[in-house]
Amino acid sequence: MNDAALATERLVSVDSHVHFTDAWIKARLRRELHAVWDEANKTAEEYAARVLRGGQKNLELEDFVDPEAAKDPGHFEPHAKLAAMDRDGVYAEVIFPEISGAKIVNPQLMGHHWKEVFRGYNDAMADFAAVDPVRLMTAYQLPLYDIDFAVAEVQRLARDKRARCVQITPFPSDYGLPDVHDPRYAPLWSVIQEAGITILNHLDVRAQLWDVFRRDPTPQKGIFTGLPWAPLAESIAFWILTGTLERYPKLKVILVEPGLGWLPWYFETVLDARMHQHYEFPGVKLLPSEYFKRQMGATFMYEPRGLKAAYDYFGPDCLYWSTDFPHPATCWPNSRRQVVSQFREAGIPEADRVKITSTNGLRTFGLQ
């Protein structure tokens, strides 16, 4: 690997996080809505403490962030974020909020105010990115409660905010909503694919996993925190086996933080194999792995063996590197050094390493 060439390469991280503070968000809302925002957060936390955690102590901050990275000003402020990226040698990043907007901004918690607050939340993300709209790519939040509103929000974000990606829940059923194949979503998937915007399904905690949290006896809930990747198999299956990606051939869906090692097994042994057995999947014309390679993808942090397995099965074009700043798996501020060591350990050729750490992201998010 040519270290001199790497020094000038535009690394693209497709997963990074920012803590959008209450003050930052409320500055983009009418004063009358500040109390709505505060009350919704209070209600959500009370529910989480009483129902989800069952009265048990919450995880401490150091359990889900890297202490050094989380204290860096780049976790909170856009100019400092760029400085943190420069320190790490990263050209551009996709930025997710620490708390997904749809978890707080919804009809149940905010009543008829929720749509205005949702637009304000996305505006807060846009103002962060406005410091450098090329290098800072915010994963704008997209609700699925009201499809007409979601369509209008996609159109607004594409027109006014140069949106390149949106985050939706990988588990609509947790919100009492139909899965992604339902006809109600047709206008939304159509407008997203025509706008060239990428859908991001970020690793999330499935509702039933909170039962594991309550049963987990380990001090830092290590059993619970090791399981959220598994339900993403369901998300993959619904996107592919329902024929949704076949019906929307330009729709792009990337799984964020899924882990790579299980994906080749899942496709080879389960999804691809079942296409030739006693199961029917109307409207699915290709092997599931072909849809994954054509329209899906996955991010990873440091996973040499999983990276090698996914590369061998899917090829390089649907794999996306990330720093996961400032979470425990982050390679910040040593990303360039880790890129060298990880890909050398995985035995991936230089040309394909460049695709995975740079070109794929540049292409997918329109940075070329």
C-alpha positions in Angstrom: 0.0 0.0 0.0 1.3 3.4 -1.0 1.2 5.5 2.2 2.0 8.7 0.2 -1.0 8.1 -2.0 -3.2 7.4 1.0 -2.1 10.8 2.5 -3.8 12.6 -0.3 -6.8 10.3 -0.7 -10.3 11.6 0.1 -11.5 9.1 2.8 -15.2 9.1 3.2 -16.8 7.8 6.5 -20.4 6.7 6.1 -21.1 6.8 9.8 -20.3 9.5 12.3 -22.3 11.0 15.1 -23.1 14.5 16.5 -24.9 15.4 19.7 -27.4 18.0 18.6 -28.1 19.7 22.0 -31.5 20.9 23.1 -30.3 24.5 22.8 -29.2 23.9 19.2 -32.5 22.4 18.2 -34.7 24.9 20.1 -32.9 27.8 18.4 -34.6 26.6 15.2 -38.1 26.3 16.7 -40.6 29.0 17.6 -40.4 29.9 21.2 -43.9 28.5 21.7 -42.5 25.1 20.8 -39.7 25.0 23.3 -42.0 23.7 26.0 -43.3 21.0 23.6 -39.8 19.8 22.9 -38.8 19.7 26.6 -42.0 17.9 27.6 -41.6 15.3 24.9 -38.0 14.6 25.9 -39.1 14.3 29.6 -41.9 12.0 28.7 -39.7 9.8 26.5 -37.1 9.5 29.2 -39.6 8.7 31.9 -41.1 5.9 29.6 -37.6 4.6 28.9 -36.7 4.5 32.6 -40.0 3.0 33.8 -41.0 0.6 30.9 -37.9 -0.1 28.7 -35.3 -0.3 31.5 -37.8 -1.5 34.0 -36.5 0.9 36.7 -32.9 -0.3 36.3 -30.0 2.1 36.1 -29.3 3.4 32.7 -26.0 2.8 31.0 -23.4 5.4 31.8 -22.0 7.7 29.1 -18.7 5.9 28.9 -20.5 2.7 28.1 -21.7 3.9 24.7 -19.1 6.5 23.6 -15.4 6.8 23.5 -14.5 9.1 26.4 -11.8 11.1 24.5 -13.8 11.4 21.3 -17.1 12.3 23.1 -15.4 15.2 24.8 -14.0 16.6 21.6 -15.8 19.8 20.5 -16.4 18.1 17.2 -19.1 16.0 18.9 -21.1 19.2 19.2 -20.1 22.1 16.9 -19.6 22.1 13.1 -16.3 24.0 12.9 -14.8 21.7 15.5 -16.3 18.8 13.7 -14.3 19.7 10.6 -11.2 20.1 12.7 -11.7 16.7 14.2 -12.1 15.2 10.7 -8.9 17.0 9.6 -7.0 15.6 12.6 -8.2 12.2 11.5 -7.4 12.7 7.8 -11.1 12.2 6.7 -12.5 14.2 3.8 -16.2 13.8 4.3 -18.6 12.1 6.7 -22.3 11.1 6.9 -23.5 12.5 10.2 -26.2 10.9 12.4 -27.8 12.5 15.5 -27.1 10.6 18.7 -30.9 10.3 19.2 -33.0 9.7 16.1 -35.4 12.5 15.6 -38.4 10.1 15.0 -37.9 8.7 18.6 -38.9 12.1 20.1 -40.6 14.0 17.3 -43.8 12.1 16.7 -47.6 12.5 17.0 -47.7 10.5 20.3 -45.4 12.9 22.1 -46.1 16.2 20.4 -49.6 16.0 19.1 -50.4 18.4 16.2 -47.1 20.2 16.7 -45.0 17.2 15.5 -44.6 18.2 11.8 -43.4 21.7 12.5 -40.9 20.4 15.1 -39.8 17.7 12.7 -39.0 20.4 10.1 -37.1 22.3 12.8 -35.1 19.3 13.7 -34.0 18.8 10.1 -33.3 22.5 9.8 -31.0 22.2 12.9 -29.1 19.4 11.1 -29.0 21.5 7.9 -27.5 24.5 9.8 -24.8 22.2 11.1 -23.9 21.0 7.6 -24.1 24.5 6.1 -20.6 25.2 7.5 -19.4 22.9 4.8 -22.2 21.2 2.9 -19.9 19.1 0.8 -17.9 17.5 3.7 -20.7 17.3 6.2 -23.5 15.1 5.0 -26.3 14.9 7.5 -28.6 11.9 7.6 -31.8 13.8 7.6 -34.6 12.3 9.6 -37.6 11.0 7.8 -40.9 10.0 9.6 -43.1 7.3 8.3 -46.3 8.2 10.2 -47.6 10.5 7.5 -46.5 9.7 3.9 -47.7 12.9 2.4 -45.6 14.8 4.9 -42.6 12.6 4.4 -42.8 13.1 0.6 -43.0 16.9 1.0 -40.0 16.7 3.4 -37.9 14.8 1.0 -38.7 17.3 -1.7 -37.9 20.2 0.6 -34.7 18.7 1.8 -33.6 17.9 -1.8 -34.5 21.3 -3.1 -33.4 23.6 -0.2 -30.8 21.6 1.8 -28.9 19.6 -0.9 -29.9 16.4 0.9 -28.0 13.3 -0.2 -29.3 10.8 2.4 -32.2 10.2 4.8 -32.5 8.0 7.9 -35.6 5.9 8.4 -36.2 3.3 11.0 -35.3 -0.3 10.0 -38.3 -1.5 12.0 -41.5 0.3 11.1 -43.5 -2.3 12.9 -42.1 -1.1 16.2 -44.1 2.1 15.6 -47.3 0.3 14.6 -46.6 0.9 10.9 -46.6 -1.5 7.9 -43.3 -2.9 6.6 -41.5 -1.4 3.6 -43.3 -3.4 1.0 -46.7 -1.9 1.8 -48.4 0.1 -1.0 -48.7 3.2 1.3 -45.0 3.8 0.9 -45.1 3.8 -3.0 -45.1 7.7 -3.3 -42.2 8.0 -0.8 -39.9 5.3 -2.4 -40.7 6.9 -5.8 -39.7 10.4 -4.8 -36.6 9.2 -3.0 -35.3 7.2 -5.9 -36.0 10.0 -8.4 -34.2 12.5 -6.2 -31.1 10.2 -6.0 -31.2 10.2 -2.2 -29.9 7.2 -0.3 -31.9 5.6 2.5 -29.9 4.7 5.6 -31.0 2.0 8.0 -28.8 2.6 11.0 -28.3 -0.1 13.7 -31.1 0.4 16.2 -32.5 -1.3 19.3 -35.6 -3.4 18.3 -38.4 -2.9 20.8 -38.3 -6.5 22.1 -34.6 -6.3 22.9 -35.5 -4.2 25.9 -36.6 -7.4 27.5 -33.1 -8.6 27.2 -31.9 -5.4 28.8 -34.1 -6.0 31.8 -32.9 -9.6 32.1 -29.2 -8.9 31.4 -27.3 -9.4 34.7 -23.9 -8.1 33.5 -22.7 -4.8 34.9 -22.6 -2.9 31.6 -25.5 -4.7 29.9 -23.0 -6.5 27.6 -25.4 -9.1 26.5 -28.0 -6.5 25.5 -25.4 -4.3 23.7 -24.1 -7.3 21.6 -27.5 -8.1 20.0 -28.9 -5.2 18.0 -27.3 -6.4 14.7 -29.4 -9.6 14.5 -32.8 -8.0 13.8 -31.3 -6.3 10.7 -31.6 -9.6 9.0 -35.3 -9.0 9.0 -34.9 -5.6 7.5 -32.8 -7.0 4.6 -35.4 -9.7 4.0 -38.3 -7.2 3.8 -36.4 -4.9 1.4 -35.4 -7.8 -0.9 -37.8 -10.8 -0.6 -41.0 -8.7 -0.9 -39.9 -7.5 -4.3 -39.6 -3.9 -3.1 -36.1 -3.3 -4.6 -37.2 -5.0 -7.8 -40.1 -2.5 -8.1 -37.8 0.4 -7.3 -34.6 -0.5 -9.1 -32.9 2.9 -8.5 -33.7 2.9 -4.8 -30.5 2.7 -2.6 -30.5 1.4 0.9 -27.4 1.1 3.1 -27.2 -0.7 6.4 -25.2 1.3 8.9 -23.2 -0.5 11.7 -24.6 -4.0 10.9 -21.3 -5.8 11.1 -20.0 -7.7 8.1 -19.1 -11.2 9.1 -22.6 -12.6 9.2 -23.8 -11.2 5.9 -22.1 -13.7 3.6 -23.4 -16.6 5.6 -26.9 -15.1 5.7 -27.1 -14.6 2.0 -25.4 -17.8 0.9 -27.1 -20.2 3.4 -30.4 -18.5 3.9 -31.5 -15.9 1.3 -29.8 -17.1 -1.9 -30.3 -20.8 -1.0 -34.1 -20.4 -0.4 -34.6 -19.0 -3.9 -34.0 -22.5 -5.2 -36.0 -24.5 -2.5 -39.6 -24.7 -1.5 -40.3 -21.0 -1.0 -42.0 -18.5 -3.3 -41.1 -14.9 -3.5 -43.4 -13.3 -6.1 -41.8 -10.4 -8.0 -38.2 -11.3 -7.0 -36.3 -12.0 -10.2 -32.7 -12.1 -9.1 -30.8 -13.8 -6.3 -31.1 -11.8 -3.1 -27.3 -11.2 -3.1 -27.6 -9.6 -6.6 -30.1 -7.0 -5.2 -27.8 -6.4 -2.2 -24.9 -5.7 -4.6 -27.0 -3.6 -6.9 -29.0 -1.5 -4.5 -27.9 -2.1 -0.9 -24.6 -2.0 1.1 -23.2 -2.0 4.6 -20.8 0.0 6.6 -18.1 -1.3 8.9 -15.4 0.0 11.3 -12.6 -2.4 12.2 -13.4 -6.0 11.1 -10.6 -7.5 9.0 -12.0 -11.1 8.9 -15.6 -9.9 8.3 -14.4 -7.4 5.7 -12.5 -10.2 3.8 -15.6 -12.5 3.9 -17.9 -9.8 2.7 -15.5 -8.7 0.0 -15.1 -12.2 -1.3 -18.9 -12.8 -1.4 -20.2 -9.4 -2.6 -17.2 -7.7 -4.1 -16.1 -4.1 -3.2 -18.8 -1.9 -4.6 -21.4 -2.3 -1.8 -19.0 -1.9 1.2 -18.5 1.4 3.0 -15.9 2.3 5.6 -16.7 4.4 8.6 -15.1 5.9 11.7 -18.2 5.7 14.0 -17.0 8.8 15.8 -17.3 9.1 18.8 -18.6 5.6 19.7 -16.4 2.9 21.4 -15.5 1.2 18.1 -14.2 4.5 16.6 -10.7 4.6 15.0 -10.6 8.4 15.5 -8.1 10.0 15.4 -6.0 7.2 13.9 -8.2 6.3 10.9 -5.5 6.5 8.2 -3.2 4.2 10.2 -6.1 1.8 10.8 -7.1 1.8 7.1 -3.6 0.7 6.2 -3.5 -2.1 8.9 -7.0 -3.4 8.4 -6.9 -3.8 4.6 -3.4 -5.2 4.7 -4.6 -7.8 7.2 -7.7 -8.6 5.1 -5.5 -9.0 2.0 -7.6 -6.7 -0.2 -6.0 -5.2 -3.3 -5.2 -1.5 -3.3 -7.6 -0.6 -6.1 -10.5 -2.2 -4.2 -9.4 -0.7 -0.9 -9.7 2.7 -2.5 -13.2 1.9 -3.6 -14.3 0.8 -0.2 -12.7 3.7 1.8 -13.2 6.5 -0.8 -14.8 6.0 -4.2 -17.9 4.2 -3.1 -18.8 7.1 -0.8 -17.9 9.7 -3.3 -20.1 8.1 -5.9 -23.1 7.3 -3.7 -23.3 10.7 -2.2 -22.5 12.7 -5.3 -19.1 14.0 -4.2 -17.2 13.2 -7.4 
